[in-house]
Structure formats: C-alpha cells, structure tokens
C-alpha cells in the first residue's frame, strides 16, 4: 500500500480547510485491500491514514479526502462495479424503484425518470445517453462478491449495518441536488472522474436525509475531483453535491454508508425500558400509580419533578449494572446484516462439521464477529412473571440478497436462547480462545453437554 501522505493544495483558497487531503504515491506491487481482519480491512481502505488518527481527527467531525496515484488500486476499484455490469444484472430481473433509480438534477431539484416494472439495460442506456440521467443502483453487494466481502468486514468492524449505492453519471450531468444524509459516508471512485462540492452542515450529525436549497447553503467550503482509486469520507449532515465534468467519460462511484440510527440517543432508548423493568421489580415507588387524570391534562410541575427523581434513581442503579437489557438494537443489527463472506456453497455456515462435543471435549467459538449475546425478557411471556433470558443471535443463515432492502416481513432471526443461569458459562466460551466443556460454570454435566451441543448444532462452536 502507499507509504506516505503529502498535504495537497486546494482549488479554493478562501476559508479554513475542512478536510485532510492526502496525496499518495504508488510504490509498486499489488495494491488491494487487506482482508486479514476487520481492522486490517478498514485501515487499508483509509491508507495511508492510521485508524487512531482517523477517529481522533475526522470521524463525526470533518471530511477526509485521500487522492491516490496508484494504477493497481484504481484497477481494483474499477472491478467493484462498472457501467457494463448493468447488462448482466438487468438480465437477472432488476426493478425500477427497488433495485435501480434513474434521475437527474434539474434547476436544483431531483427529477425521477423511472419507468414501471422491470428495468431493461437498453432503456437504461438510452436514458443515460439521451437524457443525461444518473443511474443509481441499490445495494450492489447483493450481487457483486467483492463488495459483499468489503461490507461484511466493515459490518464486523463498526458493529453497525453497512449499505451501499452505486451512482453512474454521464459527462456534463448531475444526478442529485445539494443534500445531506443521516449516515457516515465513504465514497470510492470507480470509473472516470467526479467533481465534488462540500458545504458546512446546517444540522451536524443529522438524523434524517434532507435536500438543501442553493441559497441556504452558501458557497462551497472546498471543491475537488475524485479519480479511480480515490476515497472521500464525510460525516452525516455534511451537505454535498457532485457532477461529472463535461467532455470526459462517465463517472461511477460507490457510496458505502454506516451508523444510521446508531447514536447514544438510540442506545439510551433501547436500554432504558429494560432498566426501568428491573428497577420496578425492586423499588415500590416505581410501581405506585400515577396521579388521577394525569393523562388527561398537561404534565404538571409535580409530575416533572417526580420523573426527574426517578431518572436520578435509574442513573444510580445503572452505575452498578453488569448486564443491560437490550430490546432491539443488537437483534436488529444481527438479523439484518450480511452473512459471513465465503467462497463455494457456504455449507460450513449451515451444517455442523467435525466431532460431536462431549463432556471431555475442548471447544471454541467460531464466527464470533457474526454473533451477539444479549440479555432480554422472556418473549414468550407477557405476564408479571417475565424472567430474564440470554439470547444469542447470529447472521450465519442470513440471506445476502435481502441485505438492506427493507423486507421486514421476510426477515427472521436465527439463534438460541438459554436461562439466565447459563450466562456465566456462555461468557466463559465467549471470552476464551478455547475451553473444556467440563469446566463450564453450570450445575450438572447434562447442562454442560446440552449447552455446547446446542451451540455446535447452530455452527457457533467447533471441537478442537
């Protein structure tokens, strides 16, 4: 990979530099991404910037521009998605709206040029050539193996869903008006060149997508042009627009995005209900009834003061809590994420292999990056006798073709549940590189064997 970063000048001199621009030289040899581990993959993606520097100086703070003069990396980027890939993809049955959008920015507004039903390559190419329309392809990792490989590792690294969209724009055209997004964005330039303009956020770390009028955003802070092999990062809320310069070939870039609805506020909403449930079981004040007719009137000062006291009690209790009850976030992440990347039929993800675990076996966890262990309430009971359970969710059986497509009714969870008394034994397995079954902290040998057999059947552990 490139060895060094050089500060590069900016085309616009006014105003403070809002991003780091690193210009790097090719140093010979193959220059592709490092898939040895999730952190290796991410560091190779932002090379030559180091991970510590990225999170200290740029993440959620300001954009980062990395321009590379590296033919082998440019060739690799171009292989991720090309305009010509649309022909074979359309033959598999792509639909307007669901899989592909055709649009163009006209007078600062997005004009959608979609047809009905299936998308045909000849029609897409006609709109692309004659109407100068941008083709947006949704979630290409469903079909392009190398993007699956990249995004699966990034989901392991961030612990958050990672989606992508490809934008193919003809010369002298722009697909989208100025806007900001509710996700952290990594732009990889694949084909041709793309001219970008960035603006200061009007809503830092925005929680929703929004189009911004030209007269509201002012002048761009900086402008630059991406070429194949270049990378651009910017935080959610960063206003941006991009166009393909006239007189050049078309531009193709992929937008890889993450951290949607993944804030402290979201985590607080996810865990606070479980904390209240636990506290109410032990504190009679939480079980006392609210004043009569409180729901029929505006919240009173007395009620606000009482709620403030309850929140202080919860804060004190939280300090000594070892296991937070998660209601949705962990589960939603795992059941919607990509399955592990594999070459072949993926049998190792669905059929247990190797020896059957016994009491005298040594076992270890596998696919740890694709499993979450969480504590929740018994979902089969709704009465006052609800008890805590340990839930294990995994993505080994997730369907790649559904990734990030919003098919909630088709999504199912895969995993196991155990009594809360099994928590210590499960944490032993989670925190050990290998462990003897007989050393698990459970009362009986039968419980120990039953636990590891359940995990083995689900392909979560292997016998060594």
C-alpha positions in Angstrom: 0.0 0.0 0.0 1.1 3.6 -0.4 3.6 4.7 2.3 3.2 8.4 2.8 0.8 11.3 2.7 1.5 14.7 1.3 -0.5 17.7 2.1 -2.1 18.9 -1.1 -3.2 22.3 -2.1 -6.9 23.2 -2.5 -8.5 24.7 -5.6 -10.4 27.2 -3.4 -8.2 29.2 -1.1 -10.8 31.0 1.0 -11.9 29.6 4.3 -10.5 27.0 6.6 -9.5 23.6 5.3 -12.4 21.3 6.5 -10.8 18.0 5.5 -7.5 16.3 5.3 -6.3 15.8 1.7 -3.7 13.1 1.4 -1.9 12.6 -1.9 -0.1 9.2 -2.0 2.3 7.7 -4.5 2.3 4.1 -5.9 5.1 2.1 -4.5 5.0 -1.0 -6.7 3.4 -4.4 -6.2 -0.2 -5.3 -5.9 -2.2 -2.7 -4.1 -5.5 -4.1 -2.9 -7.3 -4.2 0.4 -6.2 -6.3 3.4 -8.9 -8.7 4.5 -6.9 -10.4 7.3 -9.2 -8.9 9.9 -11.9 -6.2 10.1 -9.5 -3.6 11.4 -6.9 -4.5 8.7 -9.5 -4.0 6.1 -10.6 -0.6 7.4 -7.0 0.6 7.8 -6.2 -0.5 4.2 -9.3 1.3 3.0 -8.2 4.7 4.5 -4.5 4.2 3.9 -2.1 6.0 4.5 -4.2 7.5 7.3 -3.9 5.4 10.5 -7.1 4.3 12.4 -6.2 6.2 15.5 -5.8 9.4 13.5 -9.0 8.9 11.7 -11.1 8.5 14.8 -9.4 11.3 16.7 -9.5 13.9 13.9 -12.1 13.0 11.4 -14.9 10.6 12.4 -18.1 12.6 13.0 -16.0 15.8 12.8 -14.9 16.7 9.3 -14.3 15.2 5.9 -11.2 13.3 4.8 -10.0 13.3 1.2 -7.4 10.7 0.1 -6.2 11.0 -3.5 -4.0 8.2 -4.8 -1.8 7.8 -7.8 -1.9 4.0 -7.8 -2.8 2.2 -11.0 -3.2 -1.2 -9.4 -5.6 0.2 -6.8 -7.5 2.1 -9.4 -7.9 -1.1 -11.4 -9.2 -2.9 -8.3 -11.7 -0.2 -7.6 -12.9 -0.3 -11.2 -13.6 -4.0 -10.8 -16.0 -3.4 -8.0 -18.8 -2.1 -10.3 -18.8 -0.9 -13.9 -21.4 0.6 -16.2 -21.2 -2.6 -18.3 -22.2 -4.7 -15.3 -25.8 -3.4 -15.6 -26.4 -5.5 -18.7 -25.9 -8.8 -16.9 -27.6 -7.5 -13.7 -30.7 -6.5 -15.7 -30.9 -10.0 -17.2 -31.4 -11.3 -13.6 -34.6 -9.2 -13.1 -34.0 -5.8 -11.7 -36.9 -3.4 -11.0 -37.3 0.3 -11.0 -37.6 1.8 -7.5 -36.5 -1.4 -5.8 -33.1 -2.0 -7.5 -32.5 0.9 -9.7 -33.4 4.6 -10.0 -32.9 6.9 -12.9 -32.8 10.6 -12.1 -31.3 14.0 -12.9 -30.8 17.2 -11.1 -32.8 19.9 -12.9 -32.9 23.5 -11.5 -31.8 22.3 -8.1 -34.4 19.6 -7.8 -34.3 15.8 -8.3 -36.3 14.7 -11.4 -37.0 10.9 -11.3 -37.2 9.3 -14.7 -38.1 5.8 -13.7 -40.3 3.5 -15.8 -42.7 0.9 -14.4 -41.7 -2.7 -13.7 -38.5 -4.4 -14.8 -35.5 -2.3 -15.8 -34.0 -3.2 -19.2 -30.4 -2.4 -20.0 -31.2 -0.8 -23.4 -33.7 1.6 -21.9 -31.3 2.5 -19.1 -28.6 3.1 -21.6 -31.0 5.3 -23.7 -31.9 7.4 -20.7 -28.3 7.6 -19.7 -27.1 8.7 -23.2 -30.0 10.9 -24.4 -31.4 12.3 -21.2 -28.1 12.6 -19.4 -29.6 10.7 -16.5 -27.8 9.3 -13.5 -28.3 5.6 -12.8 -28.5 4.7 -9.1 -28.1 1.0 -8.3 -29.2 0.0 -4.8 -27.2 -2.3 -2.6 -24.9 -3.8 -5.2 -23.3 -6.0 -2.5 -26.3 -8.4 -3.1 -24.8 -9.3 -6.5 -21.1 -8.2 -6.5 -19.0 -10.6 -4.4 -16.1 -8.2 -3.7 -18.5 -5.5 -2.3 -20.1 -8.3 -0.2 -16.6 -9.1 1.0 -15.8 -5.5 1.9 -19.1 -4.6 3.5 -19.2 -7.8 5.6 -15.8 -7.0 7.1 -16.9 -3.4 7.7 -20.1 -4.5 9.5 -17.8 -6.6 11.8 -15.6 -3.6 12.3 -18.3 -1.0 13.0 -20.8 -3.2 14.7 -23.4 -1.5 12.5 -25.2 -2.1 9.2 -23.2 -1.1 6.1 -25.1 -0.4 2.9 -24.0 0.9 -0.5 -25.3 2.5 -3.6 -23.6 2.9 -7.0 -24.0 6.2 -8.9 -23.2 6.2 -12.7 -23.4 9.7 -14.2 -22.8 10.8 -17.8 -20.4 13.6 -18.7 -21.7 17.1 -18.1 -24.5 16.0 -15.8 -25.6 15.9 -12.1 -27.9 13.3 -10.6 -28.9 14.8 -7.2 -29.3 18.3 -5.8 -27.4 19.5 -2.8 -28.4 17.4 0.2 -27.2 15.8 3.4 -27.5 12.3 4.7 -28.1 10.6 8.1 -25.2 8.2 7.6 -21.4 8.2 7.7 -20.3 8.1 4.1 -17.3 6.6 2.4 -17.0 7.4 -1.4 -14.9 5.1 -3.6 -14.3 6.5 -7.1 -14.5 3.5 -9.5 -14.7 4.9 -13.1 -14.0 8.3 -14.6 -13.9 11.5 -12.6 -16.4 13.1 -10.3 -16.4 16.8 -9.3 -17.5 17.4 -5.7 -18.5 20.4 -3.6 -18.8 20.3 0.1 -20.6 22.7 2.4 -20.7 23.3 6.2 -23.6 21.3 7.8 -26.7 23.1 8.8 -27.6 20.1 11.0 -24.5 18.5 12.5 -24.8 14.7 12.8 -28.2 14.8 11.1 -30.7 12.1 11.9 -32.5 12.3 8.6 -31.9 12.9 4.9 -32.7 16.4 3.6 -32.3 18.4 0.4 -30.9 21.9 0.9 -31.6 24.9 -1.4 -28.7 26.5 -3.1 -29.5 29.9 -1.5 -29.4 28.4 2.0 -26.1 26.6 1.9 -23.8 29.5 0.7 -20.6 28.9 -1.1 -18.8 25.5 -1.0 -16.1 25.3 1.5 -13.9 23.4 -0.9 -14.0 21.7 -4.3 -12.1 18.7 -5.7 -12.2 16.0 -8.3 -12.1 12.3 -7.5 -10.3 9.8 -9.8 -10.3 6.0 -9.7 -8.6 4.8 -6.5 -9.5 7.9 -4.6 -11.5 7.9 -1.4 -13.7 10.5 0.3 -15.2 10.3 3.8 -17.6 12.8 5.3 -19.8 12.7 8.5 -23.6 12.6 8.4 -25.0 16.1 8.0 -22.3 17.2 5.5 -24.0 19.0 2.7 -22.7 17.9 -0.7 -23.3 17.7 -4.4 -21.4 16.1 -7.2 -21.3 16.2 -11.0 -19.3 14.6 -13.9 -17.2 17.2 -15.7 -18.2 17.8 -19.3 -16.0 16.4 -22.1 -15.0 13.3 -20.1 -16.1 9.7 -19.9 -18.9 8.8 -17.5 -18.3 8.6 -13.7 -19.0 5.7 -11.5 -18.7 5.8 -7.7 -19.9 3.7 -4.9 -21.2 5.2 -1.7 -20.6 3.0 1.3 -22.6 4.1 4.4 -23.0 3.2 8.0 -24.1 4.3 11.5 -27.7 5.1 10.7 -29.7 5.4 14.0 -26.6 4.3 15.9 -26.3 7.2 18.4 -26.2 7.3 22.1 -29.7 8.6 22.0 -30.8 5.4 20.1 -28.9 3.2 22.6 -30.5 5.0 25.5 -34.0 4.4 24.1 -33.0 0.7 23.5 -31.8 0.0 27.1 -33.9 2.4 29.3 -37.1 0.2 29.2 -35.1 -2.8 30.5 -33.6 -0.7 33.2 -37.0 0.5 34.3 -38.4 -3.0 34.3 -35.6 -4.2 36.6 -35.9 -1.3 38.9 -39.7 -1.5 39.2 -39.3 -5.1 40.4 -37.3 -4.0 43.4 -38.5 -0.4 44.0 -42.1 0.1 45.1 -42.0 3.8 44.2 -41.8 2.8 40.5 -44.9 0.6 40.9 -47.0 3.3 42.6 -49.8 4.6 40.4 -49.6 8.0 38.6 -51.9 10.7 39.8 -55.6 10.5 38.7 -56.3 12.2 35.4 -52.6 12.8 34.6 -53.1 11.5 31.1 -56.0 14.0 30.5 -54.1 17.1 31.3 -50.8 18.8 30.6 -47.8 17.5 32.5 -47.6 19.3 35.8 -44.6 20.6 37.7 -45.2 17.9 40.3 -45.1 15.1 37.7 -42.0 16.5 36.1 -40.2 16.7 39.5 -41.2 13.1 40.2 -39.9 11.9 36.9 -36.6 13.7 37.5 -36.3 11.8 40.8 -37.0 8.5 39.0 -34.3 9.3 36.4 -31.7 10.0 39.1 -32.6 6.7 40.7 -32.1 4.9 37.4 -28.8 6.7 36.9 -27.6 5.5 40.3 -28.7 2.0 39.5 -27.1 2.0 36.1 -23.6 2.5 37.7 -23.8 -1.0 39.3 -25.5 -2.8 36.4 -23.5 -5.5 34.6 -26.0 -6.6 32.1 -28.1 -4.1 30.2 -31.4 -5.4 28.8 -31.3 -4.6 25.1 -34.7 -4.6 23.5 -34.0 -4.2 19.8 -30.6 -2.7 18.6 -28.4 -5.8 18.9 -31.1 -8.1 17.5 -31.9 -5.8 14.6 -28.3 -5.4 13.6 -27.6 -9.1 13.5 -30.8 -10.2 11.7 -30.4 -7.6 9.0 -26.6 -7.8 8.4 -24.7 -9.7 5.7 -23.8 -13.3 6.3 -20.1 -14.2 6.5 -18.3 -13.9 3.2 -17.5 -17.4 1.8 -16.3 -19.0 -1.5 -18.3 -22.0 -2.5 -21.7 -23.2 -1.2 -21.3 -22.0 2.3 -22.0 -25.4 3.8 -19.9 -24.6 6.9 -22.4 -21.9 7.9 -25.4 -24.2 7.9 -24.2 -27.8 8.6 -22.2 -28.6 11.8 -18.9 -30.3 11.0 -16.3 -32.1 12.9 -16.7 -34.2 16.1 -19.8 -34.0 18.3 -19.0 -32.2 21.5 -18.8 -34.3 24.7 -18.1 -33.5 28.3 -14.4 -34.1 27.8 -14.2 -32.0 24.6 -12.3 -28.8 24.1 -14.4 -26.2 22.2 -14.0 -22.8 20.8 -16.3 -20.1 19.4 -16.3 -19.6 15.6 -17.7 -16.7 13.6 -17.5 -14.5 16.7 -17.9 -11.3 14.7 -21.2 -12.5 13.5 -22.8 -13.4 16.9 -24.2 -11.2 19.6 -25.1 -12.3 23.1 -27.7 -10.2 24.9 -30.0 -10.3 27.9 -33.7 -9.7 27.4 -37.0 -10.6 28.8 -38.7 -13.9 28.0 -40.5 -13.1 24.8 -43.0 -16.0 25.2 -44.5 -14.5 28.4 -46.2 -11.2 28.8 -47.4 -11.5 32.4 -45.8 -10.2 35.6 -43.7 -13.3 35.9 -41.4 -12.4 33.0 -37.9 -13.5 33.6 -34.5 -12.6 32.1 -33.2 -14.8 29.4 -29.9 -15.0 27.5 -30.4 -14.6 23.7 -27.8 -15.5 21.1 -28.4 -14.1 17.6 -26.3 -14.8 14.6 -26.1 -13.9 10.9 -24.8 -17.2 9.5 -28.1 -18.0 7.8 -29.0 -14.5 6.7 -29.8 -14.1 3.0 -27.4 -11.8 1.2 -30.0 -10.9 -1.5 -32.2 -9.3 1.2 -29.5 -7.1 2.7 -30.6 -3.5 3.4 -33.7 -4.0 1.2 -36.3 -3.3 3.9 -38.1 -6.6 3.7 -39.2 -6.6 7.3 -41.9 -9.1 6.8 -39.4 -11.6 5.2 -36.7 -11.2 7.9 -36.4 -13.8 10.5 -34.0 -14.1 13.4 -31.6 -17.1 13.8 -30.2 -18.1 17.2 -30.8 -19.6 20.6 -32.0 -18.7 24.0 -31.0 -20.0 27.4 -32.0 -19.4 31.0 -30.2 -16.5 32.7 -28.4 -19.1 34.9 -26.4 -20.1 31.8 -24.9 -16.6 31.4 -21.6 -17.3 33.2 -20.9 -20.4 31.2 -21.7 -18.6 27.9 -19.3 -15.8 28.9 -16.6 -18.4 29.5 -17.0 -19.6 26.0 -17.1 -16.1 24.6 -14.0 -14.9 26.5 -11.8 -17.9 26.0 -9.8 -18.9 22.9 -10.7 -22.5 23.9 -12.3 -24.1 26.9 -13.0 -27.6 28.3 -16.7 -28.4 28.4 -16.4 -29.9 31.9 -15.0 -26.5 33.2 -18.2 -24.6 32.3 -19.9 -23.0 35.2 -23.1 -25.0 35.2 -24.6 -27.2 37.9 -24.7 -30.6 36.1 -22.8 -32.3 33.4 -26.0 -32.8 31.5 -26.5 -29.0 31.3 -22.9 -28.5 30.1 -23.3 -31.1 27.3 -26.7 -29.7 26.3 -25.3 -26.2 26.1 -22.4 -27.0 23.8 -24.5 -29.4 21.7 -27.0 -26.5 21.0 -24.2 -24.2 20.1 -22.5 -26.8 17.9 -25.7 -27.7 16.1 -26.1 -24.0 15.2 -22.5 -24.0 13.9 -21.4 -21.5 16.5 -18.6 -23.6 18.1 -16.2 -26.3 16.9 -14.5 -29.1 18.7 -10.7 -28.9 18.6 
